[in-house]
């Protein structure tokens, strides 16, 4: 009976040893790194939010009248109002109260910072002071995002190779990539521009507004990915997990 127990224990030890060897072969040593990449892009799309209301003219001019003047002025600047100007929201003049005058909100798409300055100056001359850049973008933003994502993966590969080389080793195939970037929103700085009843532009910082020329900072795209690469010895053989 004792011999049988010893035999079973020996068989179990052999099985465990074989399993451990298989585990090492199936799961070799690896290196895990985080790859990062970023790119700064000069915006070429500017979206203005414009609100026209009777309050600006103290009730002397209707929203419809101000809208006609605004569209006419924009067209003289070369803006295609049919395609670039859309109504975002309009309050009903039939239900206005004494303290709530009728208003309408528009979105205007422009293609340059210079045109933004000209439009804001024109709106100011018309007495329309409630205008601001709601967001900026780039006509090729999706392709640029993909370029940065790919650069992040390549950065991970380069980092892994450098670390392995420091140990006299090499990296093999990448067997794991974790991309947590669902939809990276571009970081934009000093992109909010307001018309303040003057032809100048007031570019708002986090704390206070300072009048400057319309020099918009770049859009910053940032991506990061995690990746795992197989580690190889100096001769290129796959290293087992210890």
Helices and strands as residue ranges (DSSP letters): H 2-26, E 30-41, E 45-53, H 63-76, H 81-84, E 85-90, G 93-95, E 103-110, H 113-125, E 131-137, H 141-166, E 170-179, E 187-188, E 193-194, E 201-204, E 209-212, E 219-232
